[in-house]
Amino acid sequence: MSCRRHGGKTTIALWMLVAAADVAIIVASTGLVALMLVLTILAVTVTAGVFAARSLGRRDPEPVKAVMRRRA
């Protein structure tokens, strides 16, 4: 048992399932308003993540090198 790896895909999947169950319990206890609030927060988070990923992935154009020419 001591050589068991931590942070694997199964562990993450289990914690995501636990988080989804927690959200379901909160929605069941508070009602539809909490569901709409959770969906709004989720939409804002996903939108911000997509925006951040696109802005980090975009490369800045390289400046054009100025060529100095001598007059004859």
C-alpha positions in Angstrom: 0.0 0.0 0.0 2.9 2.4 0.5 3.8 2.5 -3.2 0.4 3.7 -4.3 0.5 6.7 -6.6 -1.4 9.9 -5.7 -3.1 12.3 -8.0 -4.0 9.8 -10.7 -6.9 10.1 -13.2 -9.1 7.8 -11.0 -8.5 10.0 -8.0 -9.4 13.2 -9.9 -12.5 11.5 -11.3 -13.6 10.4 -7.9 -13.2 14.0 -6.4 -15.1 15.4 -9.4 -17.9 13.0 -8.7 -17.9 14.1 -5.0 -18.0 17.7 -6.1 -21.0 17.1 -8.4 -22.8 15.3 -5.6 -22.2 18.2 -3.3 -23.7 20.6 -5.8 -26.7 18.3 -6.3 -27.3 18.2 -2.5 -27.0 22.0 -2.3 -29.4 22.5 -5.2 -31.9 20.0 -3.7 -31.8 21.8 -0.3 -32.0 25.4 -1.6 -34.0 25.2 -4.8 -33.9 26.5 -8.3 -32.3 29.9 -7.5 -29.1 28.1 -6.3 -29.1 26.0 -9.5 -29.3 29.1 -11.6 -26.5 30.7 -9.5 -24.3 27.7 -9.9 -24.9 27.5 -13.7 -24.1 31.2 -14.0 -20.9 30.9 -12.0 -19.9 27.9 -14.1 -20.6 29.7 -17.4 -18.5 32.7 -16.3 -15.7 30.5 -15.2 -15.6 28.5 -18.4 -15.8 31.7 -20.5 -12.9 33.3 -18.5 -10.9 30.1 -19.0 -11.5 30.0 -22.7 -10.6 33.7 -23.0 -7.4 33.2 -21.0 -6.3 30.1 -23.0 -6.9 32.0 -26.3 -5.0 35.1 -25.2 -2.1 33.0 -23.8 -1.9 31.0 -27.0 -1.9 34.0 -29.3 1.6 35.1 -30.3 2.5 38.8 -30.6 3.7 39.7 -34.1 7.4 40.4 -34.3 8.4 44.0 -35.0 9.8 44.8 -38.4 13.5 45.6 -38.4 14.3 49.1 -39.5 16.9 49.2 -42.3 19.0 52.3 -42.4 20.1 53.4 -45.9 22.8 55.9 -46.6 22.2 58.7 -49.0 24.5 58.9 -52.0 
